[in-house]
């Protein structure tokens, strides 16, 4: 294990939902074997860093059948193209709208891609994803009047992304926000994703901490903790043993992690870090981490660790989208 301290430019410390009352969370089961199409699509998703947003329903839209879904894709393609034509700096771009079945839940995800001639990478890309828990929260009279794709993953040009989302809001009333990840979110993800069956990880685990914005200091601003995969597995095993002895439920057959288990994991992790650097890491904000499943930043960005990691990560992000609209 290694640790390093530095004083770089501070990033935003996410305080939203810092006092969440969620007592337990569903832990996604190990990813089933991916078919060729799923492996191809999820491998592509894992190649990029995505910004996570939450979006309100698209009103006056229904997709009760495949024909209506294709009609919506065509409308969205035209809408995005019209948006770009109003941006002189983005003329001549091509737009595509397609479905992404590998990450479907209830309905396929919608992929909006903006490309430019001679440029390999897309100018911008948005994935609009459904979430079963969010759909169940809609009253019956509303469910027939809208399509709700509450989880949005975006990459590429920020101005293009924002322009497209603004047009969706003006046409469909679907406001989107990028709140970032709160400290509660970060700690849940780190504890649930520290060790996963079926996920291989050859690199080191890293966790970056920073002094909270509420603390005024001209000295130490950040601490970096680096653990081998074996070290992280030992911490995870100690947490499981500790909580199981108290009668808690962690990664058992019901696939639930309790808040007590999450806190125990971070107490053990903080002790390991404090022994190494002599600092009270439990009082620091967790700004980013690299774990087998993903690399995550508190400003709301995520990079999936592999094709097999996409589905379990999305399970958590869908939970967050449900909590965002129904705190």
LINBELZI-V410606 format. One record per residue. N is the residue number from 1. SS is DSSP state (a for helix, b for strand, c for the rest). PHI is phi in degrees with one decimal (NA if undefined). D_FIRST is the distance of its C-alpha to the first C-alpha in whole Angstrom. Layout:
N;SS;PHI;D_FIRST
N;SS;PHI;D_FIRST
This chain:
1;c;NA;0
2;b;-136.1;4
3;b;-143.1;7
4;b;-141.4;11
5;b;-123.5;14
6;b;-153.2;17
7;c;-130.4;21
8;c;-80.3;22
9;c;-59.6;25
10;c;-69.9;25
11;c;-95.7;25
12;c;-60.5;27
13;c;-100.7;26
14;c;-76.1;27
15;c;-110.0;29
16;c;-59.0;31
17;c;56.9;32
18;c;-66.5;29
19;c;-116.0;31
20;c;-56.6;31
21;c;-98.8;33
22;c;-62.9;32
23;c;-94.1;31
24;b;-157.9;30
25;b;-136.7;29
26;b;-74.0;30
27;c;-99.0;27
28;c;-60.6;28
29;c;-66.5;29
30;c;-54.0;28
31;c;-62.0;29
32;c;-65.7;33
33;c;-58.2;33
34;c;-83.7;34
35;c;-78.5;37
36;a;-59.8;38
37;a;-66.4;39
38;a;-62.2;36
39;a;-63.1;33
40;a;-65.1;35
41;a;-66.9;35
42;a;-73.8;31
43;a;-62.0;30
44;a;-64.0;32
45;a;-61.1;30
46;c;-75.2;27
47;c;-81.4;27
48;c;-126.3;28
49;c;-94.8;26
50;b;-116.0;29
51;b;-95.7;30
52;b;-94.6;31
53;b;-129.2;34
54;b;-119.2;36
55;b;-129.8;40
56;c;-73.5;43
57;c;-64.0;46
58;b;-86.5;48
59;b;-84.1;51
60;c;62.7;55
61;c;-133.0;53
62;c;-133.2;53
63;c;-137.2;52
64;c;-75.6;53
65;c;-149.8;54
66;a;-62.1;53
67;a;-64.5;55
68;a;-64.9;54
69;a;-64.7;51
70;a;-64.2;52
71;a;-63.1;54
72;a;-64.0;51
73;a;-58.9;49
74;a;-64.4;52
75;a;-63.1;53
76;a;-67.0;49
77;a;-60.8;50
78;a;-64.6;53
79;a;-64.7;51
80;a;-64.8;48
81;a;-62.1;51
82;a;-64.1;53
83;a;-63.6;50
84;a;-68.0;49
85;a;-65.8;53
86;c;-88.0;53
87;c;-114.3;50
88;a;-52.7;52
89;a;-75.7;48
90;a;-126.3;47
91;c;-78.4;51
92;c;80.3;51
93;c;-85.2;48
94;b;-104.1;48
95;b;-127.0;47
96;b;-131.3;46
97;b;-131.9;46
98;b;-144.4;45
99;b;-99.5;43
100;b;-127.9;40
101;a;-78.0;40
102;a;-66.2;37
103;a;-116.5;36
104;c;-72.5;39
105;c;-144.4;39
106;c;78.7;43
107;c;-130.7;44
108;c;-61.3;42
109;b;-71.7;40
110;b;-105.2;42
111;b;-109.0;41
112;b;-109.7;42
113;b;-125.2;42
114;b;-112.9;43
115;b;-125.6;43
116;c;-127.0;45
117;c;-61.0;47
118;c;80.0;45
119;c;-116.0;41
120;c;-70.5;39
121;c;-83.3;37
122;c;-60.1;39
123;c;-66.4;39
124;b;-158.7;38
125;b;-149.6;38
126;b;-128.6;38
127;b;-113.2;37
128;b;-102.2;39
129;b;-113.8;38
130;c;-83.2;40
131;c;-146.6;38
132;a;-59.7;40
133;a;-63.8;40
134;a;-70.5;41
135;a;-62.1;44
136;a;-66.5;45
137;c;-81.2;45
138;c;-74.9;48
139;c;-60.3;51
140;a;-56.7;53
141;a;-68.8;56
142;a;-87.2;53
143;a;-58.9;51
144;c;-81.5;54
145;c;-111.7;54
146;b;-155.0;51
147;b;-120.8;48
148;c;-113.6;44
149;c;-120.1;41
150;c;-73.9;39
151;b;-105.1;36
152;b;-119.7;36
153;b;-111.4;33
154;b;-132.7;34
155;b;-146.8;33
156;b;93.4;35
157;c;-59.5;37
158;a;-64.7;37
159;a;-61.0;41
160;a;-66.4;42
161;a;-56.3;40
162;a;-65.3;41
163;a;-66.2;45
164;a;-66.0;44
165;a;-65.7;43
166;a;-65.2;46
167;a;-68.7;48
168;a;-59.6;47
169;a;-66.3;48
170;a;-69.7;51
171;a;-88.0;52
172;a;-115.1;51
173;c;70.8;50
174;c;-103.0;46
175;c;-65.7;44
176;b;-123.0;40
177;b;-133.9;38
178;c;-119.7;34
179;c;-76.0;33
180;c;77.4;29
181;c;-100.5;26
182;c;-73.4;26
183;a;-62.5;23
184;a;-63.0;25
185;a;-58.7;25
186;a;-60.7;21
187;a;-73.1;20
188;a;-63.0;22
189;a;-62.1;21
190;a;-61.0;17
191;a;-74.0;18
192;a;-73.9;21
193;c;-104.2;19
194;c;-64.4;15
195;c;-148.5;17
196;c;-137.0;20
197;c;-64.5;22
198;c;85.5;24
199;c;-110.7;21
200;c;-88.9;19
201;c;-152.2;16
202;c;-95.4;15
203;c;-88.4;12
204;c;-84.4;9
205;b;-86.9;9
206;b;-128.4;10
207;b;-133.7;11
208;b;-108.2;14
209;b;-111.9;15
210;b;-141.4;19
211;c;-65.0;21
212;c;-58.8;24
213;c;-61.0;27
214;c;-72.7;29
215;c;-100.1;27
216;c;-92.5;29
217;c;-149.3;27
218;c;-97.6;27
219;c;-101.9;24
220;c;-60.6;20
221;c;-115.4;20
222;b;-147.9;17
223;b;-135.8;13
224;b;-112.6;11
225;b;-109.5;8
226;b;-122.5;6
227;b;-125.5;5
228;c;-72.8;6
229;a;-57.7;10
230;a;-67.1;10
231;a;-58.7;7
232;a;-64.8;10
233;a;-62.5;13
234;a;-66.8;12
235;a;-62.5;12
236;a;-62.0;15
237;a;-63.7;17
238;a;-65.0;17
239;a;-62.5;18
240;a;-62.3;21
241;a;-63.7;22
242;a;-62.5;22
243;a;-73.3;24
244;a;-60.5;26
245;a;-66.3;27
246;c;-91.7;29
247;c;86.7;31
248;c;-77.8;29
249;c;-120.9;29
250;c;-118.5;26
251;c;-103.5;25
252;c;-86.5;29
253;c;-68.2;32
254;c;-86.7;33
255;c;54.3;30
256;b;-123.4;29
257;b;-111.5;26
258;b;-87.7;27
259;a;-63.0;26
260;a;-59.8;26
261;a;-63.8;23
262;a;-61.6;21
263;a;-64.9;21
264;a;-61.7;20
265;a;-57.1;17
266;a;-73.5;16
267;a;-65.2;17
268;a;-64.5;14
269;a;-62.9;12
270;a;-62.7;13
271;a;-64.3;13
272;a;-60.6;9
273;a;-66.4;9
274;a;-65.3;12
275;a;-64.9;11
276;a;-82.7;8
277;a;-115.9;11
278;c;69.2;14
279;c;-124.6;15
280;c;-76.7;17
281;a;-61.7;15
282;a;-63.8;18
283;a;-94.4;20
284;c;-94.0;19
285;b;-84.1;20
286;b;-84.9;18
287;b;-89.4;19
288;b;-161.1;17
289;b;-154.9;15
290;b;-120.4;14
291;c;-129.7;15
292;c;-52.6;16
293;c;-81.0;20
294;b;-167.5;20
295;b;-104.8;19
296;b;-129.4;20
297;b;-118.4;21
298;c;-67.8;23
299;c;-78.8;26
300;c;104.7;27
301;b;-104.4;26
302;b;-146.4;24
303;b;-126.2;23
304;b;-66.3;24
305;c;-75.9;21
306;c;-169.0;24
307;a;-60.2;28
308;a;-69.2;27
309;a;-84.8;25
310;a;-61.0;27
311;a;-62.3;29
312;a;-63.3;27
313;a;-66.8;26
314;a;-65.0;30
315;a;-57.3;30
316;a;-69.6;28
317;a;-62.6;30
318;a;-65.9;33
319;a;-61.3;32
320;a;-61.9;32
321;a;-64.2;35
322;a;-65.1;37
323;a;-70.0;35
324;a;-63.5;36
325;a;-90.2;40
326;c;-140.8;40
327;c;-66.3;38
